[in-house]
Amino acid sequence: MTVHASHPDIIKRLKRAAGHLKSTIQMLEDEKACLDIVQQMHAVEKAITNAKRTLIHDHLDHCLENVIRADHDESEHSLSEFKEITKYL
């Protein structure tokens, strides 16, 4: 498996999401205001969504590049993978 250039950024985003999630759980345990909790949950959601989008776009860039360069059998596999991953956009 190849590590893509975007992976360090994705890791940062996911760590940020983990921090927001930990804060959200603590806020619930501490019975903080619902508005504050929802704002934290929104931050978790956005961080994960952005990480996912970055990963998918990076993968698609590499996948499409491989399809162009690949032989027929590899192209079929890459095209199938491309179709599968786009479900998560």
Residue pairs with C-beta under 8 A, 6 or more apart in sequence:
2 62
4 58
4 59
4 62
5 58
6 54
6 55
6 58
9 54
10 51
10 54
10 55
13 47
13 48
13 50
13 51
13 54
14 47
14 48
14 51
16 47
17 43
17 44
17 47
17 48
17 51
20 40
20 43
20 44
20 47
21 44
23 40
24 37
24 40
24 41
24 44
27 36
27 37
27 40
28 37
52 88
53 89
56 85
56 86
56 88
56 89
59 85
60 82
60 85
60 86
63 78
63 81
63 82
63 85
64 78
64 82
66 74
66 78
67 74
67 75
67 78
67 79
67 82
70 78
